[in-house]
Amino acid sequence: MHTDPDFEKLIAEGAAAPVEGWAFDWLAGRATEERPTWGYARMVAARMADAEAALDVDTGGGEVLAEVPRAPRLLVATEGWPPNVLVARQTLRPLGATVVAVAPDAELPFRDASFDLVVSRHPVRTDWPQTARVLRPGGTFLSQQIGAGTVRELSEAILGPLPPPTSRHTAQAVAAARAAGLSVVDVREATLRTVFHDVAAVVWFLRKVIWTVPGFTVDRYRPQLLALHRRIRSEGPFVAHARRFLIEARRP
């Protein structure tokens, strides 16, 4: 089989670059994604300034929390992926935040009514009853979440046609929040143009955002990656659409 040296070089680059943390700086010049108009990091910073005790669930490498100019008296973050725990502890040390390692799907290891603010950016899964439990009466949960069918075009370029998504719908989150006894006060949705300029960006993204193509490895999907590489070379950048929604809920 004829090999393309440029293709081999690009997939090697995408496969070798580190994916710890939840920053996407490595994609600079290789891929772009529009940002939602609501400015989640700014919203979190404003809420943190007024909070006494706050929790960031699924903090990643602590990137969003690190932007907070004024931290609450008590600031805690949880993270379930071990490499990220170490990154987050280093990133959030200047803020005086405590980073707690948690097992995926474990209950939040905090007492009832511990926090007046809980935030979460792109959580793996929101445990609504647990979120409601750790919120103080009058407390707020603010979260930017991955929407249903996000970057579906990229998933289908690798996996072929997929059935309609059954999870991560905004309406499901609203219903689950209400079922947990929370009052939903704000919901917003966005569809965001996501552009990949080379196959190295695709490889790196699929290694990092693991739910896009579950079980992804370069070797397993080499033919599909080569087809995508040739498509980008002949037609220009590959365009997909990320889906996001913002949800804010309060404990009465």
N, C-alpha and C positions, 0 to 999 in steps of 0.2 A: 504494500500500500504506500502511495506517495505521501510523504510527510511535508508539512508546511513549516519551515524553520521559524517563521514569524508567529505562527499559531503556538508552536511548542514553547517559544520564549514567553509569550503572553500568559499561557496557562501556568507555566512554572512560576512566574511572578505572582499571579493571583493565589497560587497554592502555598507560596512560601511566606507571604506577608502575615504578620500577627493579627489575630482577631479578638484579643482580649479587650475588655471594657465595652463601652457602648458609644464610642465616638466613631465618626465615619471619615476622618481626615484623610485616610489613605486613598479615598476615591477622588480627591481633588484633581481636577483635570481629566479624570476618567469617567466620571458619572455625576449627574446632578439630580436633585429632587426638590420640587417646590415645597415650600413650608406653609402650613395652615395659617390663615390670616389672624387667628386669635392669639398667637404668641404665648404658647404654654409656659415657657421658661420665665417670661415676664410676669405672667399670672401667679406662678408659684412664688417668685421673689416677693411680690406684693403681699400675698397671703402669709408668707413666713414672717414678714416684718410685724404682723399683728398677732402671731400665734405665741402661746406659752409653751406648748408641748406638741411636737410635730413628728410624723413618721413618713418616710419615703419607702414605699414597697417596690421591690424589684428595681433597686437603684442602678443596676448595671455597674459601671465603673464610677458612679457618683457624679457623672458629668453635669447633669441638670442642676443637682443640688449644689454643686460647687460654685454656681453662678449667683447664689443667694447673697446679697450684700449684707443683710442683717439676719443672723440665725436666731431662732427661738432659744429660750433658756435650756430646754431639753430638745435635742434633735437626734433622732434614731433612724437608721436605714436598714432594710433587710435585702439580702441577695442570696440566690439559690445556686449560682454557678461558681464553684470554688475559685477559679482563676480571677473572676471579677471581684470576689470578696477582698483579696489582697490589693487590687488596684483601687477599689473604693476606699479602703482604710487609709491608703496613702493620700488619695485625692481629697478626702473629707477631713483629714486631721486638722488643717488650719481652722475649720469651722467648729471644731470640738464635737463633731458628730460621732456617735457610736454605731458601728456597722455590725449587724448580727447575721451570721450565716444560718440559713434555714434550709431544711430539706424541701424539695418541690412537693407541693400539695399538703405540707404540714400546716397546722393551725398557727396563727400568729402568736408568738411566745410572749404576750403581754397581758397585763391585767385588764379587766373590763374598764371601760371609760378612762383610758390612759391618755388619750390625745384629743386636742381640740381641732387638729388638722391632720388629715391623712392624704398624701398625694401619691400618684403612680403614673409613670410615663411608659407606655407600651408594655404593660404587665403581661406575663405569660398567660395568667388566668386570674381573674378577680374573684376572690372568695367574699361574696357579698355579706353573708351572715357574720363572718369574722371581722370584716371591715366595720360593720354596724356595731359589733360588740366592743371594739376597742375605742370607738368614738365616744367622746363625752356628749351628753345632751346638748344640742345646739351646735355640735361640731360638724365640720365640713369634710367631704371627700371630693377631691378634684383629680381627674384623670384624663390623659390623652391616650386613646386606645387604637389598636390596629383594627381596621374595619374589614368586613366580609369581602373576600375575593381580592385582597390587596396584591398588587403586582402579578395578577393572574396571567397576564400575557407572557411573563417570564416563566412562570410555572408550566404553562402549556407548551412553550418553546422547547422545554426539556422533557416533559412528561407526556405530551400529546393532549388531546381534548379531555377536559375534566368536567364532572357534574357540577351543577350550581352549588355554591358554598352553603353549608348548613349552620355554620357557627360564626361568631363575631359580628352578628348583626346588631345595629344600634338598638333596635326595638327589644332584643333579647336582654341587653344590659339594663335598659330602663325597667323592664318587667322584673328582672332579678333584684335590682336595687329596691324597688317598691315592695317586693315579697319579703325582703330582709328588714322592712320597717323604715326605710329611708324615704325622704321626700326629694324627688328630683327637681332641681331648680334651674338647670341649664343643660341643653343638649345642642351640639352643633356638629355638622358633618362636612368633610372636604374630600375631593378627588384631586390628586396631585400628580402632575406629569413627572415621570421618572425616566431619565435618559442614560443609557449605557453606551459609551463611546468605543469600548473595546472588550474583548472576551476576558481579559484579566480582571476587569471590574465585575463582570458577571460571576466569575469563579470566586472572588473574594466575598462578594455579597451573599452568594449561596452558602459559603462556609460559615458566615456570620449569622445570617437570618435563616436559621435552620428549618423553619417551618415552610419556607418557600418551596423547597424540594426535599422532603424528609429523606434522610439517609444519603444525602448527596456526597459523592466523591468524584474527583476528576476522572479516575479510571472507569468508574461505572458508567459515566455519561459522556465519555470522550467523543463518540460519533455526533451526539446532539450539540456538544460544544463546538465541534469543528463546523457543523452546519450553520450555527449561529455566527461564528467567526466569519465565514464566507458571506453570510447575509449582510453583516455589518460592513464588510469590505465593499460589497457591490451596491447596497441600497442606502448606506449611511447608518447613523446611530440607531440602536434598538430602543423603542419607546414603550414603556409600560405605565401603569397608573396605580399609585399607592392610595389606599383609602384609610382615612383617619376619622375618629369622632372624639369630641370632647364631652365629658359628662361630669356634672357637678351635682352632688346630693348632700342632704343634711339629715342629721339625726334629730328628730323633733325633741 
